[in-house]
Amino acid sequence: MHRSTKIQLSLCVVLLAATAACRGNGANTTADTAGVRVTEVTLGRSVGGDKAITDRTDTFKPNDTIYVSVATDGAAPSATLRAKWSFEDGQLVNESTRTIAPVNKERTEFHIAKPDGWPAGKYKLEVFLNDQSAETKSFDVRGS
Amino acid sequence: MGIFDGFGKKEEKPKADFSNVQSGSSTTAAAPAAEAPVPDLGPAAGTSGSEQTYTVVAGDSLSKIAKHFYGDANKWPRIHEANRDQIKNPDLIHPGQKLRIPTA
């Protein structure tokens, strides 16, 4: 009985070590292929030359141009950012993609405008990095 | 057609039309090397001793062109400066534009 407990413990240790090793390999692979992460997503009415939002808000007027600034950190030879904007009824408003070669900290802005004005209501923005959802933001458009 | 026909029917909101939504994007990051423009270095490229010309293709940006010619996307302002007459907004260049590329 005592011996069998020892064997079981040894097996557990070996299994734990093997699991840890596998985790290590997986993490390294992910870092090698992705290498970039989204650190901040901000909405607003305008952006500066550094592509950061200068007039931050989540409530817009019908005639506003709506900007989102996506901050990324990390380097990769190629990374794809996608901004998917949708209306409260699930309708797709717009979808834009930008492929970048980030080096360290970068910012990418996406903007949408509607010449005849945005319908009032609730909107959703989902930002994807390499086709994986990175962040979701909600915002409103209210009549002027 | 009774007077109660409309009762119980939910009034449907007309569906919003987003067909005319305009969009754009810009970034501080360089464009991937795989998408770097292939410079037209033939006779039509107008290569001279001090600068050459490059015809913008779809998907180009100044940083992408700078990366290609100078190996450094951050040198895009040199191309912008050399083409102030035709580039008002450095984030907006159009396919077919012929840009002067100063020597590195």
Interface residues (C-beta under 8 A of the other chain):
Chain A: D50 K51 T72 P77 S78 A83 F87 D89 Q91 L92 V93 N94 S96 R98 T99 I100 A101 P102 V103 E106 R107 T108 E109 F110 H111 I112 A113 K114 P115 D116 P119 G121
Chain B: K15 A16 F18 N20 V21 Q22 S23 G24 S25 S26 T27 T28 A29 A30 A31 P32 A33 A34 E35 A73
